[in-house]
Amino acid sequence: MRLEATDLSVEELRLRDEVRAFLAQRLPAGSYDIGLGFAAASDPAFSADLGSQGWLGMALPREYGGGGRTAVERLIVVEELLAVGAPVGWHWVADRQSGPNIAANGTEEQKRHFLPRISSGEFSFAIGMSEPDAGSDLASVRTKAVQVDGGWMLNGTKIWTSGAAEATHLLGLFRTSEDRYRGLTQLIVDRNAEGLIASPIPFIDGTRHFCEVSFEDVFVPDSMRLGEVGAGWGQNTAELVLERGGVDRWMSVMPVLQHWAENLYGAVPGWAQAELGSVTARCWGFHGLSLSIARAVDRGESPTVEAALAKEMATRFEQECIEIVLRHFGRTPELTSSDPYESLLARAVLTGPAFTIRGGTTEILRNIIAKALVQP
C-alpha cells in the first residue's frame, strides 16, 4: 500500500479558483436546493453548464469529446462542487465511473457514441450492481444475460440503483455463465428499453432516488456489451476504485459543517471549538488521502486497496461529523424547516447510517484491506 504525500500545483490552484468563481455566480445563495454530496438534486441544465465549461468528462480522451485532463484536475472540480452542495445528481455516475469505464473497455463505436454525450451532460447513467439477494457479495448476482441472435436477453432484478428512474442509460453487471467470477459481463442498457421497469423506492427522508429495476425479456444488442464476455468482474472492480477513493466519501456533509463552523466562534465554549479543530484537521487529512489516490490513478496505477481504506475511514468520519453538529444544534432538527441548513442537517441524520453501506460496507472494505496487508 502506497500513499505518497502531495499537494496542488500552481496551475491546479488556478483551476480551483476558477471553479469557485463560476459556482459563486452560477449558484448564488438561495437559488438551489443544497445537497448532501453526490446524493444532491438532479439538474440537467446545471450539468450541461458544467459540460460547456469543460468540467465533465475531464479525464476522458480529447478525441472522444473529453477534456484529456488528469484525475487530480477532476478531483479539484468535484471538491468545489461538493463544498457548496451543488445539484450534481444528473451527471454524477456517468462522469465519475461509467465514462472512464467505457473509455477503458469500450469499442470504438461505443466511445464515439457515449463519451461526447457524457462530457456534454446529455447522457446520465445509473449503476446496475446490487440485487435483492446478493447483499454485499457482488459476485453472487443472479440477473441473467442469455445470449440470443444479435445480442442478449436480460431477466432479473437490481435494487438500490440510484437515479435509475431518470437516467438515460444503465451500466449493469449480469451473469452470463455459472462461473462465480468469470461468469459476469457488463452491458449498457437503454433506460427506455422494452421490458425494463425502474420503480422508485421511498427513502426515510422522503426522497425517491433509489430504485428497484426489473428486467423482463429485455433485449440488448451485442454492440452494447462492454468488454469481453466474462470480463465484468475485473472491470467492475476497477470501476469501484473511482467510486470509493474520491472526495465524495468525506464531503457529503460539507455544507452542514461549513454552516456550523461559520456560526460557532463566540457562541459556544472552548471544548466545542476544539471539536471544530479536530474536524478541520481530519478534513485536511482526507483531502490529502484523496489527492494521493488521484495522483496514483494519473500514474496509471489501480489503487484498489488505498481506495478501500479511504472509503472505510471517510464514511465513518462523515457519520461522526453529523453527531457533532447535531449535539451542538441542541434539539432535533426539522426536515420541513424553512431554514435550509436545519432541513439539510435533518436529512443527514436520517440518511447518515447509509454512508457506511453504499459503495461497499465497512466489513467488506476491511476484508479487502486486511488481505492486502498480510500478503508478502
N, C-alpha and C positions, 0 to 999 in steps of 0.2 A: 504494500500500500504506500503510495507516494502522494504527499500533499505539499507542494512547494510554495513558499511564501512569494507573493507577487503583488503588484499594485498597478493602478491605471496609468497609462502614458499621458503625455500632454495632449495628443490627438484624441485619445479616448475621453479625457476630461472635457475637451471641447464638445464632443458629441453629447455628453451628459448635459452640459449647459444648454445646448441647442434643443434637446428634448424637453428640458424643464421650461424653457421659454415658450415652446409650442404648446405644451399642456396648459400653461397658465392662461394662454389666450384661447385655446380651443375648449377647455373645460373650466370656466370660471366658477367660483363657489356658488352653489345653489342651482347650477344648470343641469345637473345629472344626479342620478342615484349612486351614492358612494357604495362600492362593493367590497367584499372580503376576498381579496386575491383573485385567483382565476375562477372563483365562483361568482364573479361580478356579472352585471347585466350584459345582455347581448345587444349590440348596437351596430348593425351592418354599415350605417353611414359613417360612424366613427372609425370602424375598421378600414373602410375604403379611404378615409382621410390619412390614416397611418400608412396605408399602401402607397398613396400618392407621394408621401414623404420618403418612401424607400425604407420604411421601418417594419415591413412584413416580409417574410422570406429573406431576411438579411443574409443568412448563411447559405442560401441556395445559390447554385451556379448562375452566373450572369447570362449564359447562353440560353437559359430556360426562364428568364424573366426575374431571377432573384437578384439579390444585392451583391453576391460574391464577397460578403464581408465575413468577419470572424464570429465565433461563438461568444467571445468576450464583448464585442460590439452589440450583439443581440442582448446579452445579459444587461448591459447598461440601459438599453431602451426599456426592457422589461422591468427593471428595478424602478425606474421612474414612473412607469405606468401603475405598478402595484402600490407605490408610495402614496398615490392620490386616489386609489380605489377606482381606477378608470374602467369603463364598460368594455372589457376585453373578451367577453364570452363568445362572440361570434367567430373570431379568428383564432382563438387560443390553441386548440388542439392541432389544427392544421399547421399553424406557424411553429409550434413547439416540437411536434414529433411526426405528424403524418407527412408533411412536406419533406423533411430530411430523410425519412424512411423511403419515400418514393424516389428521391434523388439518389439514394444509395443502392436501391434494389429494383427500381422500375425499368421498364423498357423505354426505348427512345420515344415511342408514341405516348406512353404514359407521362413521361417527363414533359413533353411538349404540350400535352393537354392540361395537366393538373398544375404544374408548378407556376406558370404565369398567373393563373387564376387564384392560386393560394396567395401569391405575392401581392396581388391587387386587392385582396379581400373579397373577391367574388365567391369563392368556394369556402364552405365551412365543413369541418369533419367531426365525426364522433368516433369513439374507440369501442369496438365490439370485442371486449375481452371477457369480463366476468359473466358467470352463469349461475342460475339459482342453486345448483347442487355442487358447484365447484369450490366454493369458499375461496380461500387464498391459494389453493393449489391450481394454478393456471394450466398445468399440464393435464388436468383431468377434464378439460372442456369436452362437451359431447355434441354440440351443434354440428351437424354433419354437412359436408360438401361432397356430393356424389358426382363423379364425372359423367357427363352426358354429351351428346353430339353438340360440339361447338362451345362447350363450357361446363358449368357446374350448377347443380340443383341443391339449394340450401333448405334445411329443415332443422328447427330447434329454437332455442330461446336464449337471449342475452339479457342481463339485468344490470342496473346501476349505470346505464350507458348515458353519460352526461350529454345533454344537448341534442339527443337523437331526434327529438320531435321537430327540430327546426333546421338541423344540419343538411347540407346538400348531399353529403356522402357519409358512409360508414366504412371504416377500415377495420375489418374483423379477422379474428383468428378462428379457423374452422378445422374440424377433424376430417382428414382425407384418408386416413388408414388407422388401424388399431395400434400401431407402434406409438408408445407413450409420448415420445418427443419428436421423432421423425415423421409422425403422422399428422402434423399440424401445418396448415398452409394459410397464408394471408390473402384475402380477397378484398377488392374495392367494390362496394355495393352502392348503387344509386339509391338515395333515400326514397325516391318515388317508385322504386321497382315494385311490380305487381306481386302481392303476397307478403310484402314487408309491412308490419304494423308497429309503430312506435307509440307506446302508451305511457304518458307522464305519470310519475309516482309522486303524490303529495308528500313533501318532506315536513319535518317537525316545525320549520319556521314559515310554512305556508308556500314556499316556492315549489315549482314543479319541474325542476331542471333534470333530475334523474328520470330515466325511462326504462321500461321493460320493452325489449324489441323481439318480436316473434317473426320467424321465417317459416312460411308455408309454401313449399314448392317455388321458392324464389330463384329465378334463373339469372346467373351471372356469366357473361361471356368469358372465355378463357383469356381474352385480351385484358381483362381486369384482374387477372391473377398477379399478385405482387411477388416477384421472385420465383424460385423453383418450387415445385411441389415437394412438400416436406421440409422446407426451409423456414417455416413460420416461427418455430421456437427460437432459433438464433436471431432472427430479425426482430422478434418481439422483445427479446432480452436486451438487444442493443437499443431499442426504442425506449425502454424503461430508464436507461441512463439519462436520456434527455428529460424524462418525466420526474425523476427523483432528485437530481443533483442541482437544480436551479434555485434561483432566489425565491420562486413561488412557494417553496417549502418552509420559509421562515418569515415571509412578508404578508401572509393572509390578513393579519390584524394590524398592519402598519398604520392605516388611517386612525384606528382606535387609539393606538399607542401615541401617535403624534398629537392627537387632541388632548389626551391625558397629560402628556408631558408639557404642552403649552399652558395648561391650566393648573400645574402642580405647584410651582415655586411660590412661596409666600403664603400658601393656603393650607399646608399640611406640615407636620413635624419632620424633623431630620431623618427619621427612620424611613419615611416614605421616599424621600429624596435619595436615600441610599439604595432603595429598590430600583429607582429610576436609573441610577448609575450602573447597577448590575445588569439591567435590561439593555441599556445602551452599549455596554461593553460586549455583551453576548451578540447583539446585532452586528457589531463590527466583526466579531469572530466569524459569524455565519456568512457575512459578506465576503470575507477573505477565503472561506472554505469554498463557497460557490464560484468565486473568481478563479481559484486554483483548479477546480474541476473543469471550468470552461477553457482555461489555458491548456489543460491536458487534451481536451477534445480538439483544440486547434492544432495540437502537435500530432494529431492522427491517432491518439490513444483511445481506449474504451474504458474509462474509469468506473466500471460497474460497482466495485466494492466501495470506492470512495463516495459514489452517489448514494449507495445504500446507507452508508454511515451518516452522510449529510441529512438524508431524509429522516432517519431514525431519531437523531438528536433534535433536528429543527422543528419537527411537528410536535414533539413533547414540549419544546420551548414555547411554541405558539399557544399551547394549552395553558402553560404556566402564566403567560402574559395575560390571558383572559382572566385568570383567577386574581392576579394582582390588581388589574384595573377594576374588576368587579368589587373587590374588597374596599378599594378607595372610593368607589362610587357610593357605597353606603346603603344601597337599597336594591331591590330587584328592578332592573331596567324594563321598560315597557316596549314591546315590539312595535306598537302603534303610536309611539310618542311622536310629537311634532318636531322634536329635536333629532336631527338625522343621526347624531353620534350616539344618543341613547338608544335609538332603534337599532343602529349598527352593533352596539355592544350586546343588546338582547339577542340579535341574530347570531353573534359569535358565541354566546353562552349556549344557545340551542344546538348549533352545528359543530362547535369545537370538538366534541367527542369523536367526530368522524375524521378529524385531521390525521390521526394515527392509524386510520384504516385505509383511506383512499391512497392509491398508488403503491400499495403493499403494506401489510400490517407490520407493527413493530416486531412481532415474533419472527415473521418471515425474514425481515431485514437483518435481525440479529443472527439468524442462522447463516445468511449469506456472509456476513462479516466474520463470524466465528470460523467458518470453513476456510476462508481466505487467510486468516491469521495463523491457523495451525498447519497450513501447507508448507512444506520445506522450501 
